Amino acid sequence: MNRPHLPSLLGVFAHPDDESLLAGGVLAQHHAAGARTAVVTATWAPDSRRTPELSDALAALGAGAPRLLGYNDARNPEAAPGRLRLVDAPLDEAVSRLVAHIRDFRPDIVIGHDALGQLTGHPDHVRTHQITLLAVEAAGLAHLHPETGPPWQPAALYAATHPESGVGLLRTLLEGVGKTVLAVPDSYVTTSVDVTPWADAKWAAILAHRSEVARERPLPAILARLPEADRNRIIQTEHFTRLTPGPAKGDPVQLTI
């Protein structure tokens, strides 16, 4: 039986583990169908303790080797000692670094954070969302960042997100460890994917982030403490909002000047 053709995916996330938690299922799904997949991580240095964990997680998902922008975490200075925090980095510099990865990998679709910064509103998530929006558009324009290679325009950008109706048990769990819970209106979600067939790969990728599983407050640790049935209910569906980059031909909505 022929496998369905699926588009290539490039995930762009703030921290190691975001890729597994937010889009591990669709990354595994696309890899299983023979599509090219990869992940760019905005923070943590290549020689940090979390990079081997990220490498193991990406191997579980079939998403290649880590691609790191190398910035420091807004809340954890051990991520990339001596380097700029992502939230303090010059915007054009950060965009250029990401454009280089987009042009090198040439994905059909880019997946990133939503405007809220996911459930907890982490400042690195918010900043990564902003950088990704700009980089996806800039990657298709030859006059922007020409030093990073020939232009490439992804067909679509999707923001991983959490609708209000889909937060469920996560709200109690996150509030129980003192975390903020932010969600978007259900109408903001354009695509929901049942990733149950790839849940084992997704869970293996989450567990690969061993240092996070060993702590109390990170989501991988919270999930690891749950009964399997509850955990599966949380990880088996992934939600996204399509944010189409570039000029849209035939768009019925026109500006009137």
C-alpha positions as CSV (number, residue, x, y, z in Angstrom):
1,M,0.0,0.0,0.0
2,N,1.4,3.4,-0.9
3,R,1.9,5.8,2.0
4,P,0.2,9.2,1.7
5,H,2.4,12.1,0.6
6,L,2.7,14.6,3.3
7,P,4.5,18.0,3.1
8,S,7.9,18.6,4.7
9,L,7.8,20.2,8.1
10,L,10.2,22.5,10.0
11,G,9.4,23.1,13.7
12,V,10.7,26.3,15.3
13,F,10.4,26.2,19.1
14,A,12.0,28.1,22.0
15,H,13.3,25.3,24.2
16,P,14.3,21.6,24.1
17,D,11.0,19.7,24.8
18,D,8.7,22.2,23.2
19,E,8.9,20.3,19.9
20,S,7.9,17.0,21.5
21,L,5.1,18.5,23.7
22,L,3.5,20.7,21.0
23,A,4.1,19.0,17.7
24,G,5.7,15.6,18.4
25,G,2.7,13.7,17.0
26,V,2.6,15.5,13.6
27,L,6.4,15.4,13.3
28,A,6.3,11.6,13.9
29,Q,3.3,11.3,11.5
30,H,5.0,13.1,8.7
31,H,8.3,11.2,9.2
32,A,6.4,7.9,9.1
33,A,4.9,8.9,5.7
34,G,8.3,9.7,4.3
35,A,8.3,13.5,4.6
36,R,11.3,15.5,5.5
37,T,11.1,16.9,9.1
38,A,13.5,19.0,11.2
39,V,13.4,21.3,14.3
40,V,15.1,24.6,15.1
41,T,15.5,25.3,18.8
42,A,16.0,29.0,19.7
43,T,17.7,28.6,23.1
44,W,20.3,26.5,24.8
45,A,23.9,26.1,23.5
46,P,25.2,23.1,21.5
47,D,27.4,22.1,24.4
48,S,24.7,22.3,27.0
49,R,23.4,19.4,29.0
50,R,20.0,19.5,27.3
51,T,21.3,19.2,23.7
52,P,21.9,15.4,24.0
53,E,18.4,15.0,25.3
54,L,17.1,17.1,22.4
55,S,19.1,14.9,20.0
56,D,17.4,11.7,21.5
57,A,14.0,13.3,21.3
58,L,14.4,14.2,17.6
59,A,15.7,10.7,16.9
60,A,12.5,9.3,18.4
61,L,10.4,11.6,16.1
62,G,12.6,11.1,13.0
63,A,13.4,14.8,12.9
64,G,17.1,14.8,12.2
65,A,19.9,16.4,14.2
66,P,19.4,19.5,16.5
67,R,19.5,22.9,14.8
68,L,20.2,25.5,17.5
69,L,20.1,29.3,17.3
70,G,22.2,29.2,20.5
71,Y,20.6,32.0,22.6
72,N,20.3,32.0,26.4
73,D,17.0,31.2,28.1
74,A,15.1,34.2,29.6
75,R,14.8,32.4,33.0
76,N,17.7,29.9,33.0
77,P,21.2,31.4,32.6
78,E,22.8,27.9,32.4
79,A,21.2,27.4,29.0
80,A,23.9,29.3,27.1
81,P,26.3,31.0,29.6
82,G,27.8,34.2,28.3
83,R,25.5,34.5,25.4
84,L,22.6,36.9,24.8
85,R,19.2,35.9,26.0
86,L,16.8,35.4,23.2
87,V,14.5,38.1,24.5
88,D,17.5,40.6,24.5
89,A,18.9,39.6,21.1
90,P,18.6,42.2,18.2
91,L,15.5,41.3,16.3
92,D,17.2,41.4,12.9
93,E,20.0,39.2,14.0
94,A,17.7,36.5,15.4
95,V,15.5,36.6,12.3
96,S,18.6,36.2,10.1
97,R,19.7,33.1,12.0
98,L,16.3,31.5,11.5
99,V,16.1,32.5,7.8
100,A,19.3,30.7,7.2
101,H,17.7,27.4,8.6
102,I,14.5,27.9,6.5
103,R,16.5,28.5,3.3
104,D,18.8,25.5,4.1
105,F,16.0,23.1,4.9
106,R,13.4,24.5,2.4
107,P,10.2,23.3,4.2
108,D,6.7,23.2,2.8
109,I,5.3,24.1,6.2
110,V,6.8,25.8,9.3
111,I,5.3,25.1,12.8
112,G,5.9,27.4,15.7
113,H,4.5,28.9,18.9
114,D,1.3,30.9,19.1
115,A,1.1,34.6,20.0
116,L,0.2,33.8,23.6
117,G,3.4,31.8,24.1
118,Q,1.5,28.6,24.7
119,L,-0.3,27.8,28.0
120,T,2.3,29.4,30.3
121,G,3.1,32.5,28.2
122,H,6.9,32.0,28.6
123,P,8.7,35.1,27.2
124,D,10.9,32.9,25.1
125,H,7.8,31.3,23.5
126,V,6.4,34.7,22.7
127,R,9.7,36.0,21.2
128,T,10.1,32.8,19.2
129,H,6.6,33.3,17.7
130,Q,7.5,36.9,16.7
131,I,10.8,35.9,15.2
132,T,9.2,33.0,13.3
133,L,6.5,35.2,11.8
134,L,9.2,37.6,10.4
135,A,11.6,34.9,9.3
136,V,9.0,32.9,7.3
137,E,8.1,36.0,5.3
138,A,11.8,37.2,5.0
139,A,12.9,33.8,3.8
140,G,11.0,34.2,0.5
141,L,12.4,37.7,-0.3
142,A,15.8,37.6,-2.0
143,H,16.7,41.1,-0.9
144,L,16.4,40.3,2.8
145,H,19.3,38.5,4.4
146,P,21.0,37.6,1.1
147,E,24.0,36.2,2.9
148,T,21.9,33.2,4.2
149,G,21.3,31.7,0.8
150,P,18.7,31.6,-2.1
151,P,15.2,32.6,-1.1
152,W,12.6,30.0,-0.1
153,Q,9.0,30.7,0.6
154,P,7.2,28.1,2.8
155,A,3.6,27.5,1.7
156,A,2.2,27.9,5.2
157,L,3.0,28.7,8.8
158,Y,1.1,27.0,11.6
159,A,1.0,28.1,15.2
160,A,0.7,25.3,17.8
161,T,-1.9,26.3,20.3
162,H,-4.4,25.3,23.0
163,P,-8.1,26.0,22.6
164,E,-10.1,26.9,25.7
165,S,-12.2,23.7,25.3
166,G,-9.1,21.5,25.0
167,V,-7.2,22.5,28.1
168,G,-9.1,20.1,30.3
169,L,-7.0,18.4,32.9
170,L,-3.9,20.5,32.0
171,R,-5.4,23.5,33.7
172,T,-5.6,21.9,37.1
173,L,-2.2,20.3,36.7
174,L,-0.4,23.5,35.7
175,E,-2.2,25.7,38.2
176,G,-1.2,23.1,40.9
177,V,2.5,23.9,40.4
178,G,1.9,27.6,40.3
179,K,1.9,28.2,36.5
180,T,-0.3,30.5,34.5
181,V,-2.7,28.9,32.0
182,L,-3.5,30.8,28.8
183,A,-5.7,29.4,26.0
184,V,-7.1,30.8,22.8
185,P,-10.8,30.9,21.8
186,D,-11.9,27.7,20.0
187,S,-12.5,29.7,16.9
188,Y,-8.8,30.5,16.6
189,V,-8.0,26.8,15.9
190,T,-8.0,25.9,12.2
191,T,-6.6,22.4,12.5
192,S,-6.8,19.6,15.1
193,V,-4.9,16.4,14.6
194,D,-5.5,13.1,16.3
195,V,-2.0,11.8,16.8
196,T,-3.0,8.6,18.6
197,P,-1.2,6.3,16.1
198,W,2.1,8.2,16.8
199,A,1.5,8.8,20.6
200,D,4.2,6.2,21.5
201,A,6.8,8.0,19.5
202,K,5.7,11.4,20.9
203,W,5.8,10.0,24.5
204,A,9.3,8.5,23.9
205,A,10.4,12.0,22.7
206,I,9.0,13.7,25.8
207,L,10.7,11.2,28.1
208,A,14.0,11.8,26.2
209,H,14.1,15.2,28.0
210,R,15.3,13.5,31.1
211,S,16.4,16.5,33.1
212,E,12.9,18.0,32.7
213,V,11.2,14.7,33.7
214,A,13.4,14.6,36.9
215,R,12.1,18.0,38.1
216,E,8.7,18.8,39.7
217,R,7.2,21.7,37.7
218,P,8.0,21.1,34.0
219,L,5.2,19.6,31.9
220,P,7.2,16.4,31.0
221,A,7.5,15.7,34.8
222,I,3.8,16.4,35.4
223,L,2.9,14.0,32.5
224,A,5.2,11.3,33.8
225,R,3.4,11.3,37.1
226,L,0.0,10.8,35.6
227,P,-1.9,7.5,35.0
228,E,-1.4,6.4,31.5
229,A,-5.0,7.0,30.5
230,D,-5.0,10.6,31.6
231,R,-1.6,11.2,30.0
232,N,-2.8,9.8,26.7
233,R,-5.9,12.0,26.7
234,I,-3.6,15.0,27.0
235,I,-1.0,14.1,24.3
236,Q,-3.2,12.5,21.7
237,T,-4.5,15.7,20.1
238,E,-2.5,18.6,18.7
239,H,-4.1,21.9,17.8
240,F,-2.9,24.5,15.3
241,T,-3.8,27.8,13.7
242,R,-2.8,28.4,10.1
243,L,-1.0,31.7,9.4
244,T,-0.4,31.8,5.7
245,P,2.7,33.8,4.8
246,G,3.3,35.8,1.6
247,P,0.8,37.3,-0.8
248,A,-2.4,35.3,-1.2
249,K,-3.8,35.3,-4.8
250,G,-7.5,35.5,-5.2
251,D,-8.1,36.6,-1.6
252,P,-11.7,37.8,-1.5
253,V,-10.9,40.3,1.3
254,Q,-9.5,43.5,-0.3
255,L,-8.4,46.8,1.2
256,T,-10.3,49.8,0.0
257,I,-8.3,53.0,-0.3
